[in-house]
């Protein structure tokens, strides 16, 4: 992947990531607000720790002799060392009781009554607001046990975290899941107009005059872009029209001076200089005629009628055959089918096929075979055994004014016109050629043609 391609980002994902980032920042800000409010309104009485009884239960062990003991885990040892006032009592079903620390008398006196509950929380005594305790029935390795514990309360941050999980965590998780699933869909729906605009741009025929992008149904954000595109297309049309008018006028104006120079050159005595002048006049005449041919084809409305392709090609070969033979070639015409019918402009196609055949004669080296063939699917192949064309030039030979041989007599407009005519008839040109191996120009049709009488 090129560096230039990597610099482009999906607008859809920019929207999506922006929305998700906004949601995450909202969640973080909400949690911070809860923390701030909790700090301002922290309860006066301590809140019992919820993890402390669980850690005690994990510390209850029973050895192979059935002796039950409390073997503190690392976390429990840390609490017991840091909180000297911490205490707990573990009472098993068989009445075995394991204790640590000093159990407050008022809590111990009520323990029998509180045993009737599975979970009890005591805090905020009138005479000791910081005193707190819990009584929980928890499953241990020695069976179910009633664990009374106290002296260890939640820190403010633990309290906020617990409250945040309930008040923010669950809604935030739901919101995040909805965001991850919903935002891409909403973004795609919101930006569908961009895809619609792309389809409209693809439908514009930039080769035809007056092509514009439809503004119907576009959002305001894209309307200005489309209008600027249409203005640019109108300016291009105006520029092309001025350019073509200039070339046509120039071609018309040049025909008379060229004819006069031709007559004067013909009266000169034979010499190398005369030959050079005549060759230059011939090239100027070819350029002028090709410019007029191109403009005539573009200005005249296309004629669409039924064409019999094998007959048309047979006529082209018949017209140019004597010229090819006089230049030293063997020329042949072959068809795999007797009839190939299509809709189009017969004069334009005649001009295109004639141009390809003239190129084969001009660049064939004055030797070998020139073959014109109609294949079973209607494809047309024109091949020669001439000098060939290097692979890196295949894509350029159809550009206007490009010439493989800068010193040749051609104007570099013929193949450009051929390509334009073939494309307007729903076809394309494939070139197979290499230096010294000749060339094969294959005209393929995108739509199926009417075929009859396979040979």
N, C-alpha and C positions, 0 to 999 in steps of 0.2 A: 504494500500500500504506500502510495506516495505521500510525502509530507503535506502536499497541498490538499489531498483528500482528507487527511487526518484532521485538518484545521476546520473542517465543516462539521457542524453539530446539528442534530435533529431538533427542530423547533418544538416538536411535540414533547420530547424528553426534557427540554429546557423548562417548558411549562410544568411538566410533571414533577421534576426535581424541585422547582421553585415552590410548588404547592406543598410538597412533602416537607421541605425545610421549614416553611412557615408553620405547618402543623406541629413539628417537633419543637420549634422555638416557643410556640404557644403552650405546649405541655410543660416545658421547662420553666417558663415564666409562671404558670399556674402553680407548679410545685413550690417554687420560691415564694409565692404569695402565701401559700398555706403555711410554709415554714415561718414566715415573718409573723403571721397572725398567731400561730401557736406560741411563738416566743413571747408575744405581748400578753397572751391570755393563758399562759401555762397554769394548770391546776395547782392549788396550794398543797393538796395532799398528794403523796407519791403514788404512782401507778405501778402495780406489781408487774414484774417481768414475766412475760409469757414463755420465754425459752428456759428460764431457770428450773422449773419443775421437770421439763423434758430432759435437761442435762442430768438432773439427779436420777431420773429413771434409767438413763443410759449407763449410769455408774453402778447400778445394782447388779451384783454378780452372785453366782452360786457355784461352789466348787464340786468336785467329784464325790465328796462326802455329804453333800446336801447342805453345807453351811452357807448361809446367805450373808453377804457383807456389802458395804458400799465402798467400792474402789474408785475414787474420784478420777474422772477424765481430766485431761490437761486443762480444758476450759473450766471445769468445776474447781480444780485446784487453784487456778488463777483467781476465781471469784472469792473463794474461801480465804485466800491470802490478802486480797485487796479490800474485802468487806468483812472485817472482824465481827460485825454484828449480824452477819448472815446466819441463818439457822434452818434446819429442816428435820422432819421426822418421817420415816417410811414405815408404814404398818401393813404387813402382809395379811392374807386371808386367815392364816393360822394363828394370828395374834402376834407374831414376831414383830418387834419394833426396833428400828435402827435410827439413831439420833445424831445430830451434830449441832453444836451451839446451844444457846439458852433460849428455850421456847417461852415467849411471854405467857404469864400465868392466865390472863383473861382469855387468850386464844386457846390455850391448852384445856381450860375448864369447859369450853364450849365445843371441843373437838368431837365428843361423842354424839352430840346433837347434829353437828355439821356433817357427820359421816353419812347421813341419810341422803345427801346430795352428791351428784357426780362431779360438779365443779362449783366452787364457791370462791368469791373474791372479797376480801376484807380490806378496807382502807379508810383513812380519815377519821380516826377516833377523836372524840371531843377533846380529851386531854393530851392526845398525841397525834396530831394531824399527819405526821410523816410515817406513822406506823402502818404497815400493810402486810398482807399475807394472802396465800392462796391455798385451797384444798382441792386436789384433783385426784380422780381415780385414773391411773395410767398403767398400761400393760408393760411389765418388765420381764427380764429373763427368768425371774423367780415367780412369775404369775402376776395377776392383777394386784396392785398395791395402792393404798391411799397415801398420797404424799402431801404433807403440810410443809410449806416453805415460806420464808419471809426474810426481810432484811436486804433484799436486792430489788431495786426498783428500776424501771426503764429510765434511760437518759432522755433528755428532751428530743434529741435527734432520732432515737429509736421510736419514741412516741409519734413524732411527726411522720416518720417513715411508715409506721403502721397505719396511721390515719390517712396518709397520702395514698397508700396502696388501695384503701377502700374507697376514698372520695375521688381520687384522680387516676390511680393505676388502672383499674378495670375499665372506666370510660375511655381513658387514653389508649388502652390496648385496642378496644373496639374501634375507636376513631382512627387509629393507625392502620388497622386492617382494612377498614372502609376506604381510607385514603389510598392505600397501595393498590386496591382493586378498582376503586371508582375513579380516581383522578386520571389514570391513563385513558379510560373510556371516555370521560367527560372531555379531556383534552382532544382526543381523536375526533369526537363529535363536533367540538368547537372549531377545529381546524380543517374540517372536511372541505371548506371552501378553497383551501390551498390546492387540494387534490383536484377539485373541480376546475380551478384555474389552469392547472397543468394540462388537463385533458383539453381544455379550450385552446391552449397554446399549441398543442400537438396537432389540432385539427386545422390550424391556419396554414394555408398554402402560401409560403413566403415567395414562391416563384411566380405566383399570379398577382396581378395588379389589384389594388383595392382590398387586399386581405386585412381584416381587423379582428380583434378579440371581442366577443360579445360581452356586454356589461350587464346583461339581465341577471338579476338574483344575486349579485355579488355584494358582500358586506362593504360598508363604507371604508374600512381600512384597506381593502384591496382595490376599491374603485379608482382611487387616484393612481395607483400603480398601472392598472389596465389602461387608463386614459393616457398616461405618459407613453405606454407601449404603442398604443394606436397612433399617437402623434408622431412617434419615431417611425412607425411603418409608413405613415403618410409622407413624411419627409424623405424616406428612402424611395418611395414610389416617384416622388417629384424629381429626386436626383437621378434615378435610373432613366426616367423619361427624358430629362435634359441630355444625359449622356448618349442615349440611343439616337435622339434627334440630331445631336452633333455628328455621330458616326455616319448616320444615313445621309445627312447633308454633305458631309465631307466626301463620302463615297460617290454621291451623285456629281459633285463638283469635280472630282478627280477623273471621272471617266473621260471627259473631253480632252483635258491636257494629256492624259496617258495615251489616248488614241493618236493625238498629234505627234507626240514623241515617238510612238511606235512607227508611224509613217516616215518620220524623219530618219529613224534608225534603220529602217529597211532600205533606204536609199544610200546608206553609207557603204563604202567598199568593204569587202570581207577582211576582217582582222580580229585579233583577240579582243580588242576594245569593243568592237561591234557585238561580239558574242556576249561579252560581259554586260553591255547595256541592254541587250535583248532579254537576257536572263533576269535582270532587275525589273524590266518592264513586265515580264511575265509574272513575277512575284507580286508586283503592285496590282496587276489586273486580278490575280487570284484573291488577294486580300479584299479588293473592292467588291468583287462578285460575292465572296463569302459574307461580307458585311451586309450586302443587299439581300442575300438569301436568308440570313438570320432575321433581319428586320421584317422581310416579307412574311416569313413563317410566324413571327410573333404578332404582327399587326393584323394579319388576316384571321378571321374567326376559324377555329378548327372545324374541318369537315368530317363528319362521322357517317360512314357508310360501310356496307359489307365489302370486305376485301378478301380476295383469294390469294393467300400468301405465296403458294408455289408458282402461280402464274406471274405474280409481280416479280419474284426473284428471277424467274426464267427470262422475263423481259429485260431486267437489269443486266444479266449475264450476256444476253444477246446483243444489247446495245454496246457494252464495253468489251465484249469478247474480241472483236477485231483489233482494238487498240492494245489489249493484253498480248495477243499473238504477235503483233508488230513489234512489241517491246521485248520479245524473246521468251514468252511464257507458254506453258500448256495450261489451259483453263477448262474446268469441268463443272457441271451442275448435276446434283443428285438429290433425290427426295425419297424418304422412306414411306411417304404417304402421297396419295395423288391429289388430295385437297386439304388445305388448312384454311379455315374461315375465321375472320375476326372483324371487329368493328374499328374503324379508324380513318385516318387521312391518307389515301393512297399516294398522293403527291409528296407528302412529307416523308413517308416511309421509303418511297422511291429515292428521294434525295439522300436519306440516311444510308441505305444499302449501297447506293452508287458511291457515296463518299468512302465507305469502308473498302469497297472494291478498288477504287482509285488509289487509296493508301497502300493496298497490297501490291498494286502494280508499281507504284512509285518507289516503295521501299523493299521490294522483293529482290533487288539485285540484278534484275534482267535475266533471271534464269529460274528453272524449277517449275513446280506446279502451283497453281492457284485453284483452290477448290471451294465451291459454295454448296452447302448441304442443308436440307431441311430434315430434321430428325422426327421420330415418331410422335413426340409430344409437341411438335410445332416449333421447337428451338431452331435457330438459324446459326450455322457455323460458317465463318469465312476464314480460310487458312491460307498461309503462304509459306515459302521456304526461304524467306529473306533474312535480313540482318538481325531481326529480333529486337526485343526491348528488355533492358535490365529490370530486375524485380523491383528495385527501389523507385522506379519511375512509373510503375503501373498506375498508381493512384493519381499521378499528376498529368498524365497525357490528356485527360478530359477537361483540364482547366483551360479557359479561354486564353489564347495567345501563347500557350506553352508549346515549345517545339523540342522534340528529342534531339534533332540536329539543328543547332542555331544557324548553320550556314545553308540549310536546305531552302528549297523554293516555296515551301508551305508557309501559311500565315498563322498556323496554330489555332485556327477557329473551327476546322472541319469536325474533329472528334467531339469538341464541345457541343456543336449543334447536333451531331448524331446522338450523343448521350441525352440531350434534352428531348429530342423527338421520341426516342425509345422509352424514356421515363413517362412521358405524357401518354404513351400507349400502354402503360401498365407493365413495362418490362424493365430489364436491367442488363448490363453488359458484363460478362466475365472475360478476363484476358488471361491466356496462358502463353507465356513467351519468355525466352531467355536469349542472350546474345549468341548469334550464329545458329540458332535452332529454329528460326522462323516464329510466326505468331498465329494464334488462333483466337479470333474474336467470336464469342458465343453470346447470342442474344436470347435470353430466357424471358418467359412470360409468367407473371405472378398468377394470373387467372387461366383456367383451363380453356383451350381453344376447341373449336369444332373440327374434329378430325374425321376424314373419310378415306376409304380405299387404301389400306396399308399395302405397301409393295413387298 
